[in-house]
Amino acid sequence: MTISFKEKLLADYLDRFSLPAIAFSGGLDSGFLVWFVRNRLKRQAIVLCAQHELIPAREEKYRAKVMEIYGWTDAEYVRVDVLSLPQVVANNRDRCYACKKHLMGMLLDVALAKGCDGLLDGTTADEQLMYRPGVRALRELGIHSPFAETGWTKEDIRESARSYELVFASKPPESCLATRFPYYWRLELSALRVVDTIEEKLQTFTEGAVRARIHPEAKLIRIEVSLLLHEKFSDDVRREILEIARKAGFKWVTLDVSGFRSGSWDSDQNGASVGKD
């Protein structure tokens, strides 16, 4: 297949690195970046995978599956205790900055120790226009974002991934579990696990993204889904999800008729999303 103009720009950008390290989260953007460097350009690159308490369990499983399919089993896992950071636990609006600064700083240390001449991530051009405190941390650390710096949007990445029939081409967007809680509500591991369990159960009955948003003061869990497969969503499953919620101290589980909305905690006064998943 002939490399498109944007792919040529990306390849030229990547030529500046003799041995890059790539932070692979398991999602579309970083996944395509690893694939493009290793499988398309046949270039050497170190793959680094952060592990922490805010990653959904299903994402860990999916990431491992992708790495097995494409032969990235030499990837190195780096354990990061993000709940040891007071700014993260406090869950304020700068939480993502503190988390990203700590996490990517650790990956950068590993990359440099391995002799890499740069750490790359999957930040896209359109993310530069959204509310992304973590992007500031990337710039401060000197992390390189090839897509953002060569004008690639998420849709560009998805289109190219589909053209190569990559397994993650249609993967729905994902974000850390902290985005399920309102700002300034203290994050606790037990509540994070409740969200994770419910979402993993729901993912079996949805096509696209799913979020279980927590409204602690109302003792309510609000579910956002892109598309619910009602014919598979039985009364038994409903009761199981409600039982999980009630054991955790929640009284209500509701289905948001607005569906999945990226950044619903960050919506402006008109209800429009400004970018936090």
N, C-alpha and C positions, 0 to 999 in steps of 0.2 A: 504493500500500500504506500502510495506517495505521501510523504510528510506534508501536512498542511502548512500554511504560512505561520499560524500560531505555534504549531509544533516545532517548526524550524526556529522560531524565536526562542522557544523553551529550550531546545537542544543547544543553541548557541549560548544561552545563559548558563546552562549546566556545564559547558566546556571549561568554565573558569575554575572548576573544582577537580582536583586530582583524586581525592578520596572524600566524598561527602558522607555525612551521616544524615539519615532521614528519620524524623519522628513520625512513627506510624501509629495512628490511633485506632485504625480498623475501619474508618469511614471512606467515602468515595474519594475525597480530595487527596488525602495523604496516600491512600491506596493506589490511585492512578499515578501519583508522583513516583512511588517506589517501583511500580510496574514499568513506567516509562524509562526510568534510569536503568533498571536491571534487565528487564525483558525486552524492551524496544530498542534502547541504545546499546544494550549489552555492556554496560559500564559497571564497575565495582562501586558498591555503596554499602555502608554499615546501616542496618535497620535497628532502630531503638524503639522499644515499646514500654511506655510508662504504665505501671500498675498502681492503682490507688482506690480508695473507698468510694469515690464518686462515679466510677465507671459501672454502668449496668452489667450484670452478669452475662446477659445475652450478647453484649458487645465483645466481651472477652472471648466467648465461644466463637463468635463470628470471625473475629480477628485471627484466631488460631486456625480456623478453617481456610481462610483466604491465604494465609502464609503457607499452609500445607499444599494447597492447589497450585500455587505459583512457585513453590520451591524456595521460600524465604525462611526455612526452618532454622537458619543460623542466626536469626534475629536475637538480640539481647534484651532481656526484660530488666527494667529498673524499678524497684519498689520505692514508692514515694508516699510518705505519711502526711497527706494534705490536711487531715483533721488535727494535726499537731499545730497548725497555724491559727492563731487567735482570730485573724482577719477572715479566714475561711469559715470557722465555726460561727462567728458573729453574723455571717451572711449579709454583709452590707453591700452597697452597690459597687464597691471596689473589690469584692471578693475574687472575681475572675483575674484581676490584675495580680493580687497577692499569690493566688494559686498558680497561675501561669509563670510568674517570675520564679517561684520556687521550683516548680516541676521542670520547666525548660532549662533552668540553671543547672539542675542535676544532670539532665541529659547532655547538656553542653559540656559539663565536666567529663562525662564518660567519653563523649566524642573526641575531645582534645586528648584525653589519655590514650586513645586508640590511634592517634596520629592523623585524625581527620582535619581537613582544612575548612570545614564549615558544617553547621547544623542547619538542615532545611526542614521546613514545615509546609503544610498544605493550605495555608491562608490564601484566599482568593481575592481578586480585584474588587468584587462587590462587597466583601466583608469590610473593606476599608471605609465604606460609606455607612456602616451600621454601628450600633452601640456595642463595641467590643473592647472592654478595658484590657483584655489580654493582649491585644495587638500592640498596645503601648509597651507592655513588658517585653514582647518580642523585639521591638526596635531597640530598647535599652540594652538588651543582652547581645544584640548583633546577630540575631537569628535571621536566616535568609528565607524569604518567601517567594519562590520562583514564579508561582502563578500570579500573585499580586503584582510582582515587578515586571511581568511580561504581558499584563492585561487580560489574563484568563479569568473568566467568571465561572461560577459553579455550573451554569448551563453549558458553557464551552467544554468543561471537564466531562460532564455527563454525556454530551454528544460524542466526544472522542471515545469515551469508554464504551459506549454502545456500538460505535463503528468497529471496535476491536472485539466486541462480544465478551467483555469482561464480566465476571460474575457479580461484581458490585455496581454495575452500571446503573441499575434502578434502585439501589439501596436508599431508603428514606433517610432524611436527616436525623442525626442523633445529638444529644448533648448530655452533659453530666447531670447526675441525679439532684444536685443542688438547685437546678432550675425548676424543680417541682415545688419549691417552697417560696413563700413570700419573703421579700427582703426583710432583714433584721430579725427573722425568726431563727433562733439558734439551731444549728444543724446537729443532729444526734444520729449515731450509727443505727440505732434500732428503727428510727423512722425512715431512714434511707433504705433499709432492708425491706420494710413494708412496701414502699413504693416500687422497689425493684421486683419484688415477688408478684405484685399485682400486674405490673406492666409485662412481665414475662408471660404470665397467664393470658393476658389480653392479646399479646402479639400473635398468638395462635389463631385468633379470630379476626384479624384485621389485615388490610392491605395498606401499607404505608406507615406513617408515624403514629406513635401512641404516647400519651403522657398522662400520668396520674398526678394532678396538681393538688397540693395539700392546702386546705383552709383550716388551720389548727383551731382558731377561736370558735369557728362554727362546728368543729368536729366533723368536717366534711371532706371527702375526696372527690374532686371533679375530674372526670375522665375526658380527655380530648383524643379523638381518633380521626385519621384521614378517611377511612371507610371501614365500617363495621359489617362483617359478614353475618347478618342476622340469622341466616338459616343454620349456622353452626353455633351460634351463641345461645346455648340452651339455658333453661331455668336452673339446672344443676350448677352450671358455671357461674351464673349470677349469684346464687346462694353461696358458692365457694368464695367468690371475691368479697361478698358482704361479710362473711365469717372472718376472713383475714383482716378486714378493716375493723370490725368490731372488737376483735381480740386485741387490736392495737389501740383501742380507745376511741375509735371514730364511730359516729352514729349513722352518718349518711354517706352513700356513694351515688353520685349523679353522673349522667352522661351529658356533656356540653353539646347542645345542638349546633353551635358554631363550628364544631369540628376542631381539628388540630390547627393551632395558630402559633407559628414560630414567634417567640417573644411576647406571649400573652401577659406576662408579668410586667413587661416594659411598654405596654401599649400606651399610645398618647391619648389625649382627651377625646379624640374622635374614634378610638378603638383600633387604630392602625398599628400594626406591629413595627417595632423599630429594631428588632434583630436578636434578642436573647432567646434561645430555644427553651 
